[in-house]
Amino acid sequence: MNRFALAVLASAISSSAMAQQHGHSPYAGHEAREIKSLSEADIKELRRGGGCGLALAAELNGIPGPAHVLELKDHIGLTPGQVAAIEALFARMQIEAREAGERLIAAERAIEAAFRSGNLTSDRLRPLIADAATARGELRYVHLSYHLSTPALLTADQIAAYGRLRGYRADPCASVPEGHDAEKWRRHNKCGQSR
């Protein structure tokens, strides 16, 4: 899970626990957001072209993406030619992801404006939701498609090294990857339980 997704999850859990203690909604305070469905951190992540956890289907099935491959370039032995090719791939992905992220922000802003107007009908709501779902799907496609393009630029040994360095093992309970909360990691991977 990337840092953005972890931060969102931790914030939601913390907010929910505090809200339950005091009888408040876990969404208390969100009413001040410009777009209620997106935090400032969400918007910032979308505008920088971040993955927002949308490529987990590829990442966790052994298909690395360009961003994390570049982060580990010195550890997996990328050649200068590989670095150049993956940097070019990453640059193209960033452009497409930023554009798709802006479309998602605009779609969520349109839903927000429609609810603020006070005269939204269910007939008007359906296409707004469809637009937002399409924008999110396009963003997810961008990230997943670049994961599909990356392995062709790597050797099998580099892909295996990438997986090990990212903490992916046949047995996720064997060790907790650096940067992960050990208790949450073990609970998520059902360590100590029959899986």
Secondary structure as GFF3:
##gff-version 3
##sequence-region A 1 195
A	DSSP	alpha_helix	3	22	.	.	.	ID=ss1
A	DSSP	three_ten_helix	30	32	.	.	.	ID=ss2
A	DSSP	alpha_helix	40	47	.	.	.	ID=ss3
A	DSSP	alpha_helix	56	59	.	.	.	ID=ss4
A	DSSP	alpha_helix	66	71	.	.	.	ID=ss5
A	DSSP	alpha_helix	73	76	.	.	.	ID=ss6
A	DSSP	alpha_helix	80	117	.	.	.	ID=ss7
A	DSSP	alpha_helix	122	149	.	.	.	ID=ss8
A	DSSP	three_ten_helix	151	153	.	.	.	ID=ss9
A	DSSP	alpha_helix	156	165	.	.	.	ID=ss10
A	DSSP	alpha_helix	182	188	.	.	.	ID=ss11
###
